[in-house]
Amino acid sequence: MTRFLALAFLGILAVACSQEEWMRKVAPQEQQDIARAYIEKLRNHEFADIEKAADPSIAGALQGGTLEKMAALIPAGVPTSVKLVGANQFSSKADGTTLNLTYEFQFGDKFMLINVARKTKDGTETIVGFRVNLLSASLEAQNRFTLSNKSALQYGVLAAAGGATIFTLYALIVCIRTKMARRKWLWILFILFGFGKIMVNWTTGQWDFTVLAVQLFSASAVAQNFSPWIISVSLPVGAAIFLNRRKKLADDSVVEREGTI
């Protein structure tokens, strides 16, 4: 069973571009340097510069010793490692452009996330978010894909995703090899996509379901940046309908060919 689940996961794992490469495109080095500079000001208790750059929308939240409390969570000394684990950019005419960067800091056996969000509007840059959160372990360790200690639902969705992918590929190969009178390409497209979607967070076990969804090969396994793996499965409706009608489609093809002789 364990072997099958591992193979199922590998079967639905798509090749994606490097997480680090993608985040570097969203957050060029000069932008990272600015965010890191604000984090260093927090660590060094240089709160005045942070308060001066704070957007009016969060200025109130930073009062009352909030920055002091955040700084107190960060151990003194040089961090063991610093990783950019999140980079998102949002733009709109009304609100300008917001760049949200999250770093994972390690100090020995302690881990934490430090988030800095900066907005640029009409040539003015302000801080619209600043947070420090403690972690029980690194994000990589927390969200590592493992088959141990998972729920029946998680195993079930993973097994169903692997099975749906294999079933879809089988139907696709059969369709390609089946002689049909017409519209084979429409059947191929119908087979390729699954409908509806059940999703499960592989780290937390949280699940969700949506009816209005279409998914290539009826399954997927996605992990953005250092986030948990999201395993999803769809109903391979096209594959099932084709295999049910394959014999008739092949017979119709033979009849049409014979009728043209």
LINDA-V776299 format. One record per pair of residues at least 24 apart in sequence whose ideal C-beta (glycine too) atoms are under 6 Angstrom apart, sorted by the first residue. I is the first residue (numbers start at 1). GAP is how many residues later the second one is. Records with the same first field share a line. If there is no record, write none. Layout:
I = GAP + GAP
This chain:
2 = 145
5 = 142 + 153
8 = 150 + 151 + 154
11 = 151 + 154
12 = 149 + 153 + 207 + 209
13 = 208
19 = 206
23 = 61 + 64
26 = 61 + 63
27 = 60 + 74
31 = 68
35 = 66 + 81
38 = 78
39 = 75
42 = 29
43 = 31
45 = 26
53 = 74
54 = 73
55 = 71 + 73
70 = 62
73 = 59
75 = 32
79 = 26 + 28
80 = 26
81 = 25
85 = 54 + 140 + 141
86 = 139
96 = 24 + 25
104 = 35
111 = 24 + 27
139 = 87
143 = 60 + 85
145 = 84
151 = 54
154 = 46 + 51
157 = 41 + 43 + 74 + 76
158 = 73
160 = 73
161 = 58 + 70 + 72
164 = 54 + 55 + 69 + 72
165 = 52 + 54
167 = 69 + 72
168 = 49 + 50 + 68 + 71
171 = 68 + 71 + 72
175 = 67
178 = 68 + 72
179 = 74
180 = 69 + 73
181 = 71 + 72 + 75
187 = 55
190 = 48
191 = 47 + 48 + 51
194 = 24 + 40 + 41 + 42
195 = 39 + 40 + 42
196 = 38 + 39
197 = 35 + 37
198 = 35
199 = 31 + 33
200 = 31
201 = 27
202 = 26 + 27 + 29
203 = 25
